[in-house]
Amino acid sequence: MTSTTAVPPTSAASTPGQIWQRARGVLLAVLVLVVAGVAFAALQSDGQHGRLDPRSPDPHGSRAVAELLQDRDISVDVATTLAEAAGAAGPDTTLLVTGPNVLTPHQQRRLRTATAGSGGRTVLIAPGRSSVTRLAPSVRAESSGPVAARTPGCALPAARAAGTADMGGVRYSAVAVGATACYPDAGHDTLVVVPERRTGDSVLLGSPDIFRNDRLGQRGNASLALQLLGSRPHLVWYLPSFDDPSAAESGSGEPDDSDDAAGGESSFISLIPSGWLWGTLQLAVAATLAAIWRARRLGPLVTERLPVAVRASESTEGRARLYRKADARDRAAATLRSATRTRISPLLGVSTRDAESPEILLPAVAARLSASGGDLGSLLFGPAPADDAALVLLTDQLDALEREVRTS
């Protein structure tokens, strides 16, 4: 009767306790990140919005100008669909379109139809070439430039009262009769006011910077923003959205690529809330630090004791299988010949250092065995075998040579 005995685990096998000790640091870091992210999102959920959002206190938000307008008894309503924006157009309303380049051509034509004869004011922020063609046909969009402090250079009362302001971005040239162009840059203008029917007008701004929270208090930005948006008692702040059902009515929900190139404000990155970008960056930094912390080999290799004893035959067999899998007969033959030379050199009175020298080793072997030096040279220092059979034959011949040297 045979008994089966349990084989104790080797020192290379990790116990549950060891696994927990190695992983608990990473798990704790992940837990802290998750808790911090949830807490941050909960605390900021009421105040975080997108760019130019009148509810956002972020640097690129517009909550400050919206609150200043409300202090002047101007109502501010947010619209996220074309139906809401077009329905609110009227003689007592200023319609601010924060992303005209995001609108589809069909949406742009509908918006133009609703606002052209409303008698109110329409403010378009950085519309590109094709957007201008549909929303303000009497204006042409030119190239873009940097935002910088610029002087009005026109007779528009709002611009003259504001003085120097942060203007730039898309440059425009107006061909309409009675249009007012201000804040010139490189021969074109970055603020254009075009009169419309029934005392209405359209305002084209090359850049949204004067509405941003972090820019509002600089130079004449606040004055210009309040005068452009506060000419009517009601302001509708239109934030175009890709979820708007009207985007699919034209059969294409994609914005024009030419608008992005000309306007420069509707890229994919600009539509992502800043909080998500910062969160992604923090996760990337945390992952990098964790990888560095868990790295095993940051310096040169060091010799370590094997956790278990490995028999020499197993190591030899494993290396032989690797050589065979790679068809490395040259390396196998070189290893066999080197081992043979190393073992027989002390028997011949040759130092191990000189065992790799044919001029020293071959004469000593020939003198011991009274054999031909040419045959010995081919055996101990010859070329690689052509096939596996030749390699086996070489092995047998080396083994026979070593036995003969030992017995002679």
C-alpha positions as CSV (number, residue, x, y, z in Angstrom):
1,M,0.0,0.0,0.0
2,T,1.3,3.3,-1.0
3,S,0.8,6.5,0.9
4,T,0.6,9.9,-0.5
5,T,2.3,12.6,1.4
6,A,1.6,16.3,0.9
7,V,4.4,18.2,-0.7
8,P,5.2,21.3,1.2
9,P,5.0,24.5,-0.7
10,T,8.3,25.9,-1.9
11,S,9.6,29.3,-0.9
12,A,8.7,30.7,-4.3
13,A,4.9,30.2,-3.6
14,S,3.3,33.3,-2.1
15,T,1.0,32.8,0.9
16,P,-2.2,34.8,1.2
17,G,-0.6,37.0,3.9
18,Q,2.3,37.9,1.6
19,I,0.0,38.7,-1.2
20,W,-2.0,41.0,1.1
21,Q,1.1,42.7,2.3
22,R,2.2,43.4,-1.2
23,A,-1.2,44.6,-2.5
24,R,-2.5,46.5,0.5
25,G,-0.5,49.7,-0.4
26,V,-1.9,49.8,-3.9
27,L,-5.4,49.0,-2.7
28,L,-5.2,51.8,-0.1
29,A,-4.0,54.3,-2.7
30,V,-6.8,53.4,-5.0
31,L,-9.4,53.6,-2.2
32,V,-8.1,57.1,-1.2
33,L,-8.3,58.3,-4.8
34,V,-11.8,57.0,-5.2
35,V,-13.0,58.5,-2.0
36,A,-11.3,61.8,-2.8
37,G,-12.8,61.8,-6.3
38,V,-16.3,61.1,-5.0
39,A,-16.0,63.8,-2.3
40,F,-14.6,66.3,-4.8
41,A,-17.4,65.6,-7.3
42,A,-20.1,65.9,-4.5
43,L,-18.7,69.2,-3.3
44,Q,-18.3,70.7,-6.8
45,S,-21.3,69.2,-8.5
46,D,-23.4,72.3,-8.0
47,G,-20.8,74.7,-9.3
48,Q,-18.9,72.9,-12.1
49,H,-20.1,73.5,-15.6
50,G,-18.5,74.0,-19.1
51,R,-16.7,76.8,-20.7
52,L,-18.6,80.2,-20.9
53,D,-21.4,78.7,-18.7
54,P,-23.1,81.5,-16.7
55,R,-23.4,79.1,-13.8
56,S,-19.7,78.2,-13.7
57,P,-17.3,79.8,-11.2
58,D,-14.3,78.3,-13.0
59,P,-11.7,80.6,-14.6
60,H,-13.2,79.8,-18.1
61,G,-16.8,80.1,-16.9
62,S,-19.0,83.2,-17.0
63,R,-20.8,83.3,-13.7
64,A,-19.3,86.7,-12.8
65,V,-20.7,88.6,-15.8
66,A,-24.1,86.9,-15.4
67,E,-24.3,88.0,-11.7
68,L,-23.4,91.6,-12.7
69,L,-26.1,91.6,-15.3
70,Q,-28.7,90.3,-12.7
71,D,-27.6,93.1,-10.4
72,R,-28.7,95.5,-13.1
73,D,-32.2,93.9,-13.2
74,I,-31.4,92.0,-16.4
75,S,-32.8,88.4,-16.4
76,V,-30.5,85.7,-17.5
77,D,-31.9,82.4,-18.7
78,V,-29.9,79.4,-20.0
79,A,-31.0,77.6,-23.2
80,T,-29.5,74.3,-24.3
81,T,-31.7,73.6,-27.3
82,L,-32.3,75.4,-30.5
83,A,-36.0,75.5,-29.9
84,E,-35.5,77.3,-26.6
85,A,-33.1,79.8,-28.1
86,A,-35.2,80.5,-31.2
87,G,-38.4,80.8,-29.2
88,A,-36.9,83.4,-26.9
89,A,-35.8,85.7,-29.7
90,G,-37.6,89.1,-29.5
91,P,-37.1,92.8,-29.4
92,D,-36.5,92.8,-25.7
93,T,-34.0,89.9,-25.8
94,T,-30.3,89.5,-26.3
95,L,-29.4,86.1,-27.5
96,L,-25.9,85.0,-26.8
97,V,-24.7,82.0,-28.8
98,T,-21.6,80.7,-27.2
99,G,-20.8,78.0,-29.7
100,P,-22.1,78.8,-33.2
101,N,-19.5,76.5,-34.8
102,V,-21.0,73.5,-33.0
103,L,-24.4,74.0,-34.7
104,T,-25.1,72.1,-37.9
105,P,-25.9,74.0,-41.1
106,H,-29.6,73.3,-40.6
107,Q,-29.5,74.6,-37.1
108,Q,-27.6,77.7,-38.2
109,R,-30.2,78.5,-40.9
110,R,-33.1,78.1,-38.4
111,L,-31.3,80.3,-35.9
112,R,-30.8,83.0,-38.5
113,T,-34.5,82.9,-39.6
114,A,-35.6,83.3,-35.9
115,T,-33.3,86.2,-35.1
116,A,-33.0,88.2,-38.3
117,G,-36.3,90.0,-38.0
118,S,-36.9,89.7,-34.2
119,G,-35.7,93.2,-33.5
120,G,-33.4,92.0,-30.7
121,R,-29.7,91.5,-30.4
122,T,-27.8,88.4,-31.3
123,V,-24.2,88.0,-30.0
124,L,-22.1,85.4,-31.8
125,I,-18.9,84.3,-30.2
126,A,-16.0,83.4,-32.6
127,P,-18.1,82.1,-35.5
128,G,-16.0,80.6,-38.3
129,R,-16.2,81.0,-42.0
130,S,-19.1,78.8,-42.9
131,S,-20.9,79.8,-39.7
132,V,-20.6,83.5,-40.6
133,T,-22.0,82.7,-44.1
134,R,-25.2,81.4,-42.6
135,L,-25.6,83.6,-39.4
136,A,-24.3,86.9,-40.7
137,P,-24.1,86.9,-44.5
138,S,-22.9,90.5,-44.7
139,V,-19.7,89.6,-42.8
140,R,-16.7,87.6,-43.9
141,A,-14.4,85.7,-41.5
142,E,-10.7,86.0,-42.1
143,S,-7.7,84.4,-40.4
144,S,-7.3,84.1,-36.6
145,G,-4.9,86.0,-34.4
146,P,-3.8,86.1,-30.7
147,V,-5.9,87.7,-28.0
148,A,-4.3,90.8,-26.6
149,A,-5.1,94.2,-25.2
150,R,-6.4,96.3,-28.1
151,T,-7.9,99.8,-28.4
152,P,-11.4,100.3,-30.0
153,G,-10.5,102.3,-33.0
154,C,-14.2,102.9,-33.8
155,A,-17.1,105.1,-32.8
156,L,-19.2,102.4,-31.2
157,P,-20.4,103.9,-27.8
158,A,-19.9,100.6,-25.9
159,A,-16.4,100.2,-27.2
160,R,-15.4,103.9,-26.6
161,A,-16.7,103.7,-23.0
162,A,-14.9,100.4,-22.4
163,G,-11.6,101.5,-23.9
164,T,-8.8,98.9,-24.1
165,A,-10.1,95.3,-23.9
166,D,-8.8,91.8,-24.4
167,M,-9.8,91.2,-28.0
168,G,-8.5,89.0,-30.8
169,G,-9.2,85.6,-32.2
170,V,-11.2,85.4,-35.5
171,R,-10.8,88.6,-37.6
172,Y,-13.8,89.9,-39.6
173,S,-14.4,92.2,-42.5
174,A,-17.9,93.7,-42.8
175,V,-19.5,94.7,-46.2
176,A,-22.9,95.6,-44.8
177,V,-24.0,99.3,-44.9
178,G,-24.0,100.8,-41.5
179,A,-21.9,98.1,-39.9
180,T,-19.5,99.1,-37.1
181,A,-16.1,97.4,-36.9
182,C,-13.9,97.8,-33.8
183,Y,-10.7,96.5,-32.2
184,P,-8.7,96.1,-35.4
185,D,-6.0,93.5,-35.7
186,A,-3.7,93.1,-38.8
187,G,-6.1,95.1,-41.1
188,H,-9.3,93.4,-39.9
189,D,-11.6,93.8,-36.9
190,T,-12.4,91.5,-34.0
191,L,-15.7,93.1,-33.1
192,V,-18.4,93.8,-35.7
193,V,-21.9,95.1,-35.1
194,V,-24.3,94.6,-38.1
195,P,-27.7,96.3,-38.1
196,E,-30.7,94.1,-38.7
197,R,-34.3,94.7,-39.5
198,R,-36.6,96.4,-36.9
199,T,-33.8,98.0,-34.8
200,G,-32.2,94.7,-34.2
201,D,-28.5,93.9,-34.7
202,S,-25.9,91.1,-34.7
203,V,-22.7,91.3,-32.8
204,L,-19.7,89.2,-33.8
205,L,-16.9,88.7,-31.3
206,G,-13.6,87.1,-32.4
207,S,-12.9,85.8,-28.9
208,P,-14.9,85.0,-25.8
209,D,-12.2,86.2,-23.4
210,I,-14.0,89.3,-22.1
211,F,-16.8,87.1,-20.7
212,R,-14.5,84.7,-18.7
213,N,-14.3,85.0,-15.0
214,D,-10.5,85.3,-14.9
215,R,-10.5,88.1,-17.5
216,L,-13.5,90.1,-16.5
217,G,-11.7,92.3,-14.0
218,Q,-8.9,93.3,-16.4
219,R,-8.9,96.5,-18.5
220,G,-12.3,97.4,-19.9
221,N,-13.5,93.8,-20.3
222,A,-16.3,94.1,-17.8
223,S,-17.6,97.3,-19.3
224,L,-17.6,96.0,-22.8
225,A,-19.3,92.7,-21.8
226,L,-22.0,94.4,-19.8
227,Q,-22.8,96.9,-22.5
228,L,-22.9,94.2,-25.2
229,L,-25.1,91.8,-23.2
230,G,-27.1,94.4,-21.3
231,S,-28.8,96.4,-24.0
232,R,-32.1,94.5,-23.5
233,P,-33.9,93.6,-20.3
234,H,-33.7,89.9,-21.0
235,L,-30.6,87.8,-21.9
236,V,-30.8,84.2,-23.2
237,W,-27.5,82.4,-22.8
238,Y,-27.5,79.7,-25.5
239,L,-25.2,76.8,-24.8
240,P,-25.4,74.5,-27.9
241,S,-25.5,70.8,-27.1
242,F,-24.9,67.7,-29.2
243,D,-27.9,66.2,-27.4
244,D,-30.2,68.7,-29.1
245,P,-32.8,66.8,-31.2
246,S,-32.7,69.5,-33.9
247,A,-29.2,68.5,-34.7
248,A,-30.5,65.3,-36.4
249,E,-33.2,67.0,-38.4
250,S,-30.8,67.9,-41.2
251,G,-29.5,64.3,-41.5
252,S,-26.1,65.2,-40.1
253,G,-25.2,65.8,-36.6
254,E,-21.6,66.7,-37.3
255,P,-20.3,70.3,-37.1
256,D,-18.4,71.8,-40.1
257,D,-14.7,71.2,-40.0
258,S,-14.0,74.5,-41.6
259,D,-15.6,76.3,-38.6
260,D,-13.2,74.6,-36.2
261,A,-10.2,75.7,-38.3
262,A,-11.4,79.3,-38.5
263,G,-12.9,79.7,-35.1
264,G,-10.5,77.7,-33.1
265,E,-12.9,77.4,-30.1
266,S,-14.9,74.2,-30.8
267,S,-12.3,71.5,-30.6
268,F,-13.0,68.3,-28.8
269,I,-10.7,69.2,-25.9
270,S,-12.5,72.5,-25.4
271,L,-15.8,70.8,-24.9
272,I,-14.5,68.6,-22.0
273,P,-15.0,70.2,-18.6
274,S,-11.7,71.2,-17.0
275,G,-12.4,69.0,-14.0
276,W,-12.2,65.8,-16.1
277,L,-9.0,66.9,-17.6
278,W,-7.4,67.6,-14.2
279,G,-8.8,64.3,-12.9
280,T,-7.3,62.3,-15.8
281,L,-3.9,64.0,-15.3
282,Q,-3.9,63.2,-11.6
283,L,-4.8,59.5,-12.3
284,A,-1.9,59.4,-14.8
285,V,0.5,60.8,-12.2
286,A,-0.7,58.4,-9.6
287,A,-0.3,55.4,-12.0
288,T,3.2,56.5,-12.8
289,L,4.2,56.8,-9.2
290,A,2.7,53.4,-8.4
291,A,4.6,51.9,-11.3
292,I,7.9,53.4,-10.0
293,W,7.1,52.2,-6.5
294,R,6.4,48.7,-7.6
295,A,9.3,48.5,-10.0
296,R,11.7,45.6,-9.2
297,R,14.7,46.4,-11.3
298,L,15.7,50.0,-11.2
299,G,19.4,49.3,-11.2
300,P,21.9,46.6,-12.3
301,L,21.1,43.0,-11.9
302,V,22.1,41.4,-8.6
303,T,22.8,37.8,-7.8
304,E,20.2,36.1,-5.7
305,R,20.0,32.7,-4.2
306,L,17.4,30.4,-5.8
307,P,14.4,29.8,-3.5
308,V,14.6,26.0,-4.3
309,A,17.3,23.6,-5.2
310,V,17.4,22.8,-9.0
311,R,19.2,19.7,-10.1
312,A,21.9,20.2,-12.6
313,S,20.3,17.7,-15.0
314,E,17.1,19.8,-15.0
315,S,19.0,22.9,-15.8
316,T,21.0,21.2,-18.5
317,E,17.9,19.7,-20.0
318,G,16.1,23.0,-20.0
319,R,18.9,24.8,-21.7
320,A,19.1,22.0,-24.3
321,R,15.4,22.4,-25.1
322,L,15.8,26.1,-25.6
323,Y,18.7,25.5,-28.0
324,R,16.6,22.9,-29.9
325,K,13.6,25.2,-30.1
326,A,15.7,28.0,-31.5
327,D,17.7,25.6,-33.8
328,A,20.8,27.0,-32.1
329,R,23.2,24.1,-33.0
330,D,26.1,26.5,-33.2
331,R,25.6,27.6,-29.6
332,A,25.0,24.1,-28.4
333,A,28.2,22.8,-30.2
334,A,30.2,25.8,-28.8
335,T,29.0,25.0,-25.3
336,L,29.9,21.3,-25.6
337,R,33.4,22.0,-27.0
338,S,34.1,24.7,-24.4
339,A,33.1,22.3,-21.6
340,T,35.2,19.5,-22.9
341,R,38.3,21.8,-23.3
342,T,37.8,23.1,-19.8
343,R,37.7,19.6,-18.3
344,I,40.6,18.0,-20.2
345,S,43.1,21.0,-20.0
346,P,44.1,20.3,-16.3
347,L,44.7,16.6,-17.3
348,L,47.1,17.8,-20.0
349,G,48.9,20.3,-17.8
350,V,47.4,23.2,-19.6
351,S,45.9,26.1,-17.7
352,T,42.2,26.8,-18.0
353,R,43.0,30.2,-19.4
354,D,45.0,28.6,-22.3
355,A,42.3,26.0,-22.9
356,E,40.7,28.3,-25.5
357,S,43.9,28.6,-27.5
358,P,44.3,26.0,-30.3
359,E,48.0,26.6,-30.5
360,I,48.5,25.5,-26.9
361,L,45.8,22.9,-26.3
362,L,46.0,20.9,-29.6
363,P,49.7,20.0,-29.3
364,A,49.2,18.8,-25.7
365,V,46.2,16.6,-26.7
366,A,48.1,15.2,-29.7
367,A,51.1,14.4,-27.6
368,R,49.0,12.6,-25.0
369,L,47.0,10.5,-27.6
370,S,49.5,10.3,-30.4
371,A,46.7,11.5,-32.7
372,S,46.5,13.8,-35.7
373,G,46.3,17.5,-34.9
374,G,44.0,18.2,-37.8
375,D,41.3,15.8,-36.6
376,L,41.6,17.1,-33.1
377,G,41.3,20.7,-34.3
378,S,38.1,19.9,-36.2
379,L,36.7,18.2,-33.2
380,L,37.6,20.8,-30.5
381,F,37.5,24.0,-32.6
382,G,35.6,23.1,-35.7
383,P,32.5,24.6,-37.4
384,A,29.0,24.2,-36.2
385,P,27.2,20.9,-37.1
386,A,25.0,21.1,-40.1
387,D,22.0,19.1,-38.6
388,D,20.9,17.4,-35.4
389,A,22.5,14.1,-36.3
390,A,25.9,15.8,-36.7
391,L,25.4,17.5,-33.4
392,V,24.7,14.1,-31.7
393,L,27.8,12.6,-33.4
394,L,29.9,15.6,-32.2
395,T,28.7,14.9,-28.7
396,D,29.7,11.3,-28.8
397,Q,33.1,12.1,-30.2
398,L,33.8,14.7,-27.5
399,D,32.7,12.2,-24.9
400,A,35.0,9.5,-26.3
401,L,37.9,12.0,-26.5
402,E,37.5,13.0,-22.8
403,R,37.4,9.3,-21.7
404,E,40.5,8.6,-23.7
405,V,42.4,11.5,-22.2
406,R,41.4,10.4,-18.7
407,T,42.5,6.8,-19.2
408,S,45.7,7.5,-21.2
